[in-house]
């Protein structure tokens, strides 16, 4: 059988304030894990739109992407035989106010602010290796203009 391989496209927010980064603690099949506010890109949205939506859903905060931190490809092979490749678009930007009328998305236990040292010390609890990699790239000053990502009008059709 000849099947076409397709990565799962995800978006993530790298949010820093006063030397701390906003992460979410979430239920996963492997237990409680830490992650950047992140999730799958939905049909009909641009990566920046998806990042706004996922950040709001997972943190209750508005988020405005200002720059692309990087594009990452990772593979997760698990003991149950699953084999998934993810393509992650990570953005940094401005965190807005919390919407107190919203609840955290299903599976999100809480949001946490952590220093880079605390994040590095909890690698075993990260949802993927991309959690720390995106933050390290942000700390290294990696920023790319949002115009680098072009979305054809047909996507929103």
C-alpha positions as CSV (number, residue, x, y, z in Angstrom):
1,X,0.0,0.0,0.0
2,X,1.4,3.4,-1.0
3,X,0.2,6.1,1.4
4,X,1.3,9.7,1.5
5,X,3.1,10.8,4.7
6,X,1.8,13.9,6.3
7,X,3.0,15.7,9.4
8,X,0.7,17.0,12.0
9,X,0.9,20.8,11.9
10,X,0.9,22.5,15.3
11,X,1.3,26.1,16.5
12,X,2.9,27.3,19.8
13,X,3.3,30.5,21.7
14,X,6.5,31.4,23.4
15,X,5.4,34.0,26.0
16,X,8.0,35.7,28.3
17,X,7.4,38.3,31.0
18,X,9.9,39.5,33.5
19,X,12.2,36.5,32.8
20,X,9.6,33.9,33.2
21,X,7.8,31.8,30.5
22,X,4.1,30.9,30.4
23,X,3.6,27.1,30.2
24,X,0.5,24.9,30.6
25,X,0.3,21.8,32.6
26,X,-1.9,19.3,30.8
27,X,-3.1,15.7,31.0
28,X,-1.6,13.4,28.3
29,X,-1.6,9.6,27.9
30,X,1.9,9.8,29.5
31,X,0.6,11.7,32.6
32,X,0.8,15.4,33.5
33,X,3.2,17.2,31.1
34,X,4.4,20.8,30.6
35,X,4.0,22.5,27.2
36,X,4.0,25.8,25.6
37,X,0.5,27.0,24.9
38,X,0.1,25.0,21.7
39,X,-2.2,22.9,19.6
40,X,-3.1,21.7,16.1
41,X,-3.7,24.1,13.3
42,X,-7.4,24.0,12.3
43,X,-8.7,23.9,8.7
44,X,-9.1,27.4,7.3
45,X,-6.8,29.3,9.6
46,X,-3.3,30.8,9.2
47,X,-0.6,29.7,11.6
48,X,-0.8,33.0,13.4
49,X,-4.6,32.7,13.8
50,X,-4.2,29.2,15.1
51,X,-1.7,30.4,17.7
52,X,-4.0,33.1,18.8
53,X,-6.9,30.6,19.2
54,X,-4.8,27.9,20.9
55,X,-3.3,30.4,23.4
56,X,-6.8,31.7,24.3
57,X,-8.2,28.2,24.7
58,X,-5.3,26.9,26.8
59,X,-4.5,30.0,29.0
60,X,-7.7,32.2,28.7
61,X,-5.4,35.1,27.6
62,X,-5.5,36.9,24.3
63,X,-2.2,36.6,22.4
64,X,-0.9,38.6,19.5
65,X,1.9,37.0,17.5
66,X,4.7,39.5,16.6
67,X,7.4,37.3,15.2
68,X,8.1,33.7,14.2
69,X,10.6,32.1,16.5
70,X,11.1,29.0,14.3
71,X,9.6,26.1,12.4
72,X,10.4,22.7,14.0
73,X,10.0,19.1,12.9
74,X,9.9,16.4,15.5
75,X,8.9,12.7,15.6
76,X,7.4,10.8,18.5
77,X,7.6,7.1,18.4
78,X,5.9,5.5,21.4
79,X,5.9,2.1,23.0
80,X,2.3,1.5,21.8
81,X,3.6,1.5,18.2
82,X,2.4,5.0,17.3
83,X,4.7,7.1,15.2
84,X,3.8,10.7,14.7
85,X,5.7,13.6,13.1
86,X,4.9,17.1,14.1
87,X,5.7,20.4,12.3
88,X,5.5,23.2,14.8
89,X,5.3,26.9,14.1
90,X,6.4,28.8,17.2
91,X,5.6,32.5,17.7
92,X,6.5,35.1,20.2
93,X,4.3,38.1,20.9
94,X,2.3,40.1,23.3
95,X,0.1,38.5,26.0
96,X,-3.2,40.3,26.6
97,X,-5.6,40.2,29.5
98,X,-7.2,37.1,30.7
99,X,-10.9,36.5,29.8
100,X,-12.3,35.6,33.2
101,X,-15.5,34.2,31.6
102,X,-13.5,31.4,29.9
103,X,-12.4,28.1,31.4
104,X,-9.1,26.4,30.5
105,X,-9.4,24.0,27.5
106,X,-10.2,20.4,28.3
107,X,-7.1,18.6,29.6
108,X,-5.3,21.7,30.7
109,X,-4.9,21.6,34.5
110,X,-3.3,25.0,35.0
111,X,-1.0,27.7,33.7
112,X,2.5,28.2,35.2
113,X,5.2,30.8,34.9
114,X,8.7,29.3,35.0
115,X,12.2,30.6,34.7
116,X,14.5,29.2,32.0
117,X,16.4,27.3,34.8
118,X,13.1,25.8,36.1
119,X,12.1,24.8,32.6
120,X,15.5,23.2,31.9
121,X,15.2,21.3,35.3
122,X,11.9,19.8,34.3
123,X,12.8,18.3,30.8
124,X,11.4,14.9,31.8
125,X,8.0,16.4,32.2
126,X,7.9,18.2,28.9
127,X,5.3,17.2,26.3
128,X,8.0,17.2,23.7
129,X,11.6,18.2,23.1
130,X,10.3,21.3,21.3
131,X,9.1,22.9,24.5
132,X,12.6,23.8,25.6
133,X,14.0,24.2,22.0
134,X,11.5,26.9,21.2
135,X,12.4,28.8,24.5
136,X,16.1,28.4,23.9
137,X,15.7,29.8,20.4
138,X,13.7,32.7,21.8
139,X,16.4,33.4,24.4
140,X,19.0,33.2,21.6
141,X,17.2,36.1,19.9
142,X,15.7,34.2,17.0
143,X,12.9,36.2,15.4
144,X,11.6,36.1,11.9
145,X,9.0,38.4,10.4
146,X,5.5,37.2,10.2
147,X,5.5,38.0,6.5
148,X,7.8,34.9,6.1
149,X,4.6,32.8,6.3
150,X,2.3,33.3,3.3
151,X,-1.2,31.9,3.4
152,X,-3.0,31.8,0.1
153,X,-6.6,33.2,0.1
154,X,-7.9,29.7,-0.8
155,X,-7.1,28.5,2.7
156,X,-9.9,30.6,4.2
157,X,-12.4,29.7,1.4
